[in-house]
Amino acid sequence: MTALLKEILMLRKCLFLILSVTFCFNLAVASDWTEFRGPTGQGHSDAVDLPTTWSEDENIAWKVDLPGNGWSSPVVAGGRIYVTAAVPVDDKTPLQHSLRVLCLSATDGKTIWDVEVFQHSADEKIEVHNKNSHASPTPILEGDRLYVHFGPHGTACLKTDSTIIWKNTDLLYAPQHGNGGSPAIAGDVMVICCDGKDQRFVTGLDKNSGNQLWKTDRQLSPSRGFSFSTPTIVHTGGTSQAICPGSGGVWSYDPQTGKQLWQVAYGEGYSVVPRPVAGHGLVFVCSGFGDQQLFAIDPTGTGDVTESHVRWKIKKGVPKSPSVLLVGDELYMVDDAGIASCLDAVSGEVHWQERLNAKFSASPSLANGFIYFQSETGATTVVRPGKEYDEVAKNQLGDGETRTFASFAFVDNAILLRSETSLYRIEKP
């Protein structure tokens, strides 16, 4: 063998090894999960090699107990997991809660730090629905900053070492059934929907100081004004919009100024929970309880575009609590009663509907090429995307009565599932 041939073969071998290492690195590391429904807010994870089957005895890397109550989803970055919780102060005053942030190791679930940020005093008259908590909004991670929101109890920014940077306790309104919607960030502005039974507004806080930059009142007055929505930030025509559903309608605001750009009215829909998703030049918005509908809206209009920019709408099978999921040309959703659907995103044509035989609050996720539908009682149905229903697996954690309302998060090649009492890392051995 000539020296030149040996050199060529050696170079080919080195190239193969480099590509193999790169491929393995891509398999092993997924993007950080930094806010409600992931870094894009759309429910998509780039994690691969995830399990499709699990139980209490199968594919569980670890399980740790969490204190108190909380339905916020975990957020993850740098091998650390962050969750919020409302922990009763003592047995004598069960209505008084310490509103806390916990940091856990993604490797083994051990607590790294646990700090109180606010307190909910016993004399604060905020009713909490049995499907809600004082710690339901999901935090946001940006670099070494962690932003947490506890409704009118307060909003804060912490460093990821637990140091509190700022607090804001000026967002005063009376929530119905407890706290709900998570914040969203556009540039240097954190946008928060504050829809109570007494007043309804959207606000923008300076993420660097916590100071209020703007406050815009909702322009409709439905009979039930409370909602729990999370803004979605979209970019159209070189500008940003904060899409903020609420009771009676959905509004688009300039996230820098709070100026209302457009609105679509949808009657008496209230207690709106699902986060909008965007794609194909449309935003997809659910109208909540009362008169649940799904709207496909062209976001390029101005003013009241109820009659001019709604491209299609549908009523059957529309969720009141879970968000919808856009995958390619199809929308996937599951209503609270367990009817899963697949629709054409552009036309609204229904491809299939299937009964999943459970109740649902968590939002579905796309990961590893599969859709994960998590029920309220620890059951997850795994479905392959497509115009025909193709169930891959059905999994059960707990005894069938374990409450699971928080949406999934993902870290590396693992799923993070938060139950009422515990956090699971679901992963192949």
C-alpha positions in Angstrom: 0.0 0.0 0.0 1.5 3.4 -1.0 2.0 6.1 1.5 -0.5 8.3 -0.3 -3.2 5.6 -0.1 -2.5 5.1 3.6 -2.8 8.9 4.2 -6.2 9.0 2.3 -7.5 6.1 4.3 -6.4 7.7 7.6 -8.1 11.0 6.6 -11.3 9.1 5.8 -11.1 7.3 9.2 -10.6 10.6 11.0 -13.5 12.2 9.1 -15.7 9.3 10.0 -14.8 9.6 13.7 -15.4 13.4 13.7 -18.8 12.9 12.1 -19.7 10.1 14.5 -18.8 12.2 17.5 -20.7 15.1 16.2 -23.8 12.9 15.5 -23.6 11.4 19.0 -23.3 14.9 20.5 -26.4 16.0 18.6 -28.2 12.9 19.9 -27.2 13.6 23.5 -27.9 17.3 23.8 -31.2 19.0 23.2 -32.0 22.7 23.3 -32.8 24.2 26.7 -36.5 24.3 27.7 -36.8 27.9 28.8 -40.5 28.8 29.1 -44.0 27.4 28.9 -44.2 25.0 25.9 -40.5 25.4 25.2 -38.1 28.0 23.7 -40.5 28.8 20.9 -43.7 28.6 23.0 -45.1 26.1 20.4 -44.6 22.8 22.3 -41.8 21.5 20.1 -38.7 19.9 21.5 -35.6 18.8 19.4 -34.8 16.0 21.9 -34.2 12.6 20.3 -34.0 9.0 21.5 -36.8 9.5 24.0 -38.7 6.6 25.4 -42.3 6.0 24.0 -43.1 3.6 26.8 -42.7 3.9 30.6 -44.3 3.1 34.0 -43.3 3.5 37.6 -40.9 0.6 37.0 -39.7 1.2 33.5 -37.6 4.0 32.0 -37.6 6.2 35.1 -34.2 7.6 35.7 -35.3 9.3 38.9 -38.3 10.5 40.8 -38.2 13.2 43.5 -40.9 14.7 45.8 -41.7 18.4 45.4 -43.0 20.5 48.3 -46.4 22.2 48.4 -48.6 22.8 45.4 -47.8 24.0 41.9 -48.8 23.4 38.3 -46.1 25.4 36.6 -44.0 23.4 34.1 -40.3 22.9 34.8 -37.8 25.0 32.8 -34.3 23.8 32.1 -30.9 25.2 31.2 -27.3 24.3 31.9 -28.2 20.9 33.6 -30.5 22.6 36.1 -34.2 22.4 36.5 -36.3 25.3 37.9 -39.9 25.0 39.3 -42.1 27.1 41.4 -44.3 26.0 44.3 -46.7 27.3 46.9 -45.8 25.8 50.2 -48.1 26.1 53.3 -46.3 27.9 56.1 -47.5 25.6 58.8 -50.5 23.4 59.8 -52.1 26.1 61.9 -52.4 28.6 59.0 -53.1 26.4 55.9 -54.1 29.4 53.8 -50.8 31.2 54.2 -48.3 30.1 51.6 -44.6 30.6 51.0 -44.2 31.2 47.2 -40.9 29.6 46.4 -38.5 28.8 43.5 -36.6 25.6 43.5 -33.5 24.6 41.5 -32.8 20.9 41.0 -30.0 19.0 39.4 -31.1 17.5 36.1 -28.7 14.6 36.7 -30.2 13.2 39.9 -33.1 15.5 40.9 -31.4 16.7 44.1 -32.3 20.2 45.3 -29.5 22.7 44.7 -31.3 25.7 46.2 -34.8 26.6 47.4 -35.8 30.2 48.2 -38.9 32.1 49.1 -39.7 35.0 46.8 -43.1 36.1 48.1 -45.8 35.1 50.6 -49.5 34.7 50.2 -50.9 35.8 53.5 -53.8 34.0 55.2 -56.1 37.1 54.9 -55.8 37.4 51.2 -59.2 36.3 49.9 -58.2 34.5 46.6 -60.2 31.5 45.8 -58.2 28.6 44.3 -59.9 26.1 42.0 -59.1 22.5 42.8 -57.4 22.3 39.4 -55.3 25.4 40.1 -52.7 26.7 42.6 -50.9 29.8 43.7 -47.9 28.6 41.6 -49.3 27.8 38.2 -47.5 30.3 35.9 -44.3 28.8 34.3 -41.1 30.7 34.7 -38.9 32.0 31.9 -35.1 31.5 31.6 -32.8 33.9 29.7 -29.1 33.3 30.3 -28.4 33.6 34.0 -31.8 35.3 34.7 -34.9 33.5 35.9 -38.3 35.4 35.7 -41.1 34.1 37.9 -44.7 35.3 38.1 -47.2 34.6 40.9 -50.2 36.7 39.6 -51.0 39.6 42.0 -48.8 38.2 44.6 -45.8 39.4 42.7 -43.4 39.1 39.8 -39.6 38.8 40.2 -36.3 38.3 38.5 -33.6 36.0 40.1 -30.1 35.1 39.0 -29.8 31.4 38.5 -27.7 31.3 41.7 -30.9 32.2 43.6 -30.0 35.9 44.1 -33.1 38.1 43.8 -32.5 41.0 41.3 -35.9 42.7 41.5 -39.5 42.3 42.7 -42.7 43.9 41.4 -45.9 43.8 43.6 -47.8 46.5 41.7 -49.9 44.2 39.4 -53.0 44.3 41.6 -56.2 42.6 40.4 -58.5 39.9 41.8 -58.0 36.6 40.0 -60.8 34.1 39.9 -59.8 30.5 40.9 -56.1 31.4 41.5 -53.1 32.3 39.3 -52.7 31.0 35.8 -51.2 32.6 32.7 -47.4 32.7 32.2 -45.5 35.7 31.1 -43.7 36.1 27.7 -40.7 38.2 26.7 -40.2 40.4 23.6 -36.8 42.1 23.6 -36.5 43.9 26.9 -40.2 43.8 27.7 -42.0 41.1 29.7 -45.7 40.9 28.7 -48.2 39.7 31.2 -52.0 39.2 30.9 -53.9 40.2 34.1 -57.5 39.2 33.6 -59.3 39.3 37.0 -62.9 39.4 38.1 -62.5 43.1 38.9 -60.3 44.5 36.2 -58.7 43.2 33.0 -55.5 44.6 31.5 -52.2 43.6 29.7 -49.0 45.1 30.9 -45.3 45.3 29.9 -42.5 45.3 32.5 -38.9 46.2 31.9 -37.3 42.9 32.3 -34.1 44.5 33.6 -35.7 46.5 36.4 -39.2 45.2 36.9 -40.7 48.7 36.3 -44.0 48.9 34.5 -43.5 50.4 31.0 -47.2 50.3 29.9 -50.6 49.1 30.9 -53.5 48.6 28.4 -57.0 47.9 29.5 -59.0 45.2 27.6 -61.6 46.8 25.3 -64.5 44.3 25.8 -66.7 43.6 28.9 -68.0 40.1 28.8 -70.2 38.8 31.6 -67.3 36.7 32.9 -64.0 38.6 32.5 -61.5 36.3 34.2 -58.9 34.4 32.1 -55.5 32.8 32.5 -53.8 33.3 29.1 -50.2 33.4 28.1 -49.1 35.8 25.4 -47.5 34.5 22.2 -44.9 36.7 20.5 -45.1 36.7 16.6 -43.2 38.6 14.0 -45.0 39.9 10.9 -43.9 42.5 8.3 -40.7 43.3 10.3 -42.6 44.1 13.5 -43.4 42.1 16.7 -46.9 41.4 18.1 -48.0 40.1 21.5 -51.0 37.9 20.8 -53.0 38.0 24.1 -56.3 36.1 24.3 -58.8 37.0 27.0 -62.5 36.8 27.9 -64.6 37.9 25.0 -61.8 38.3 22.4 -58.2 38.1 21.4 -56.0 41.2 21.1 -52.7 42.0 19.4 -50.4 44.6 21.1 -47.2 46.2 20.2 -45.0 44.6 23.0 -42.8 47.7 23.3 -45.6 50.3 23.8 -48.8 48.4 24.6 -50.6 49.9 21.6 -53.5 47.7 20.5 -53.0 46.6 16.9 -56.0 44.5 16.2 -58.8 42.5 17.9 -61.1 39.6 17.1 -64.2 39.3 19.3 -65.6 35.9 20.1 -68.6 36.6 22.3 -68.9 35.0 25.8 -65.8 32.8 25.7 -64.1 33.1 29.2 -61.5 31.6 31.4 -59.2 31.3 28.5 -56.1 29.1 29.1 -54.6 27.8 25.9 -51.6 29.6 24.5 -51.9 30.7 20.9 -49.6 29.0 18.3 -48.5 30.5 14.9 -47.7 29.2 11.4 -48.7 29.4 7.8 -49.2 33.2 8.2 -51.9 32.6 10.8 -52.3 32.6 14.6 -54.5 29.9 16.1 -56.5 31.0 19.1 -58.9 29.1 21.4 -61.8 31.1 23.0 -61.9 29.2 26.4 -65.0 28.1 28.3 -68.6 29.0 27.6 -68.4 29.1 23.9 -65.2 27.2 23.0 -64.1 27.8 19.4 -60.7 27.6 17.6 -60.0 30.6 15.3 -57.4 30.8 12.5 -56.6 34.5 12.2 -54.5 36.5 9.7 -52.5 38.8 12.0 -51.8 41.5 9.4 -54.9 43.6 10.0 -55.5 46.7 12.1 -58.5 47.6 14.3 -61.5 45.2 14.7 -60.8 42.4 12.2 -63.5 40.0 13.4 -65.2 40.0 10.1 -62.2 40.5 7.8 -59.3 38.4 9.0 -60.7 35.2 10.5 -59.8 32.6 7.9 -61.7 29.8 9.5 -63.1 28.6 12.8 -64.3 25.4 14.3 -66.3 24.4 17.4 -66.2 20.6 17.7 -63.4 19.1 19.8 -61.8 22.5 20.7 -59.9 22.4 24.0 -60.7 24.8 26.9 -57.5 24.2 28.8 -54.8 22.4 26.7 -53.1 24.5 23.9 -53.1 23.2 20.3 -50.0 21.9 18.5 -48.9 22.8 15.0 -46.8 20.1 13.2 -46.1 20.9 9.6 -49.4 21.4 7.8 -51.6 19.9 10.5 -53.0 21.1 13.8 -53.3 18.6 16.7 -55.4 19.1 19.8 -57.2 17.3 22.6 -60.2 18.8 24.3 -60.7 18.6 28.1 -62.9 15.6 27.8 -60.3 13.6 25.8 -61.3 14.0 22.1 -58.1 14.2 20.1 -58.3 15.8 16.6 -56.1 16.5 13.6 -57.0 19.4 11.3 -55.6 20.9 8.2 -54.0 24.1 9.5 -54.8 26.2 6.4 -58.4 25.1 5.7 -59.6 23.8 9.1 -60.6 20.5 7.5 -60.8 17.7 10.1 -58.6 14.7 9.2 -59.5 12.5 12.2 -60.9 12.5 15.7 -60.2 9.9 18.3 -61.4 9.4 21.9 -58.5 9.0 24.4 -60.7 8.0 27.3 -59.3 10.5 29.8 -59.6 14.1 30.8 -56.9 16.6 29.8 -55.4 19.9 31.0 -51.7 19.7 30.0 -50.8 20.8 26.5 -49.5 18.3 24.0 -45.8 18.2 22.9 -43.9 17.2 19.8 -40.6 15.4 20.4 -38.6 12.7 18.8 -41.0 12.6 15.9 -44.0 11.8 18.1 -46.8 13.7 19.8 -47.3 13.2 23.5 -50.8 13.7 25.0 -50.7 13.8 28.8 -53.9 13.3 30.7 -54.9 14.7 34.1 -54.3 11.3 35.8 -50.8 10.2 34.8 -51.6 8.6 31.4 -49.7 9.6 28.3 -50.8 8.6 24.8 -48.0 8.7 22.2 -49.2 9.3 18.6 -47.3 9.4 15.3 -48.1 12.6 13.4 -50.2 12.1 10.2 -53.6 12.5 8.6 -54.6 9.1 10.0 -54.7 8.3 13.7 -51.6 6.1 14.5 -51.2 5.3 18.2 -47.7 4.2 19.2 -48.1 3.6 22.9 -50.1 4.4 26.1 -48.3 4.8 29.4 -49.5 5.1 33.0 -47.7 6.6 36.0 -49.1 6.2 39.5 -52.4 4.5 40.4 -54.6 6.2 37.8 -55.5 8.9 40.3 -52.2 10.8 40.4 -53.0 14.3 39.2 -50.9 15.6 36.3 -51.9 19.0 35.0 -48.4 20.5 34.2 -47.2 20.3 30.6 -44.1 18.3 29.8 -40.6 19.7 29.7 -37.5 18.1 28.1 -33.8 17.8 29.0 -31.2 16.0 26.9 -32.8 12.6 26.0 -35.4 12.7 28.7 -38.9 13.9 29.5 -39.7 15.8 32.7 -43.2 15.1 34.0 -44.5 17.0 37.0 -47.3 15.4 39.0 -49.1 16.8 42.0 -46.4 15.6 44.4 -43.3 14.6 42.3 -41.1 15.3 39.4 -40.0 12.4 37.1 -37.1 12.1 34.7 -38.3 9.6 32.1 -35.4 8.2 30.1 -34.1 5.1 28.5 -31.4 3.4 30.6 
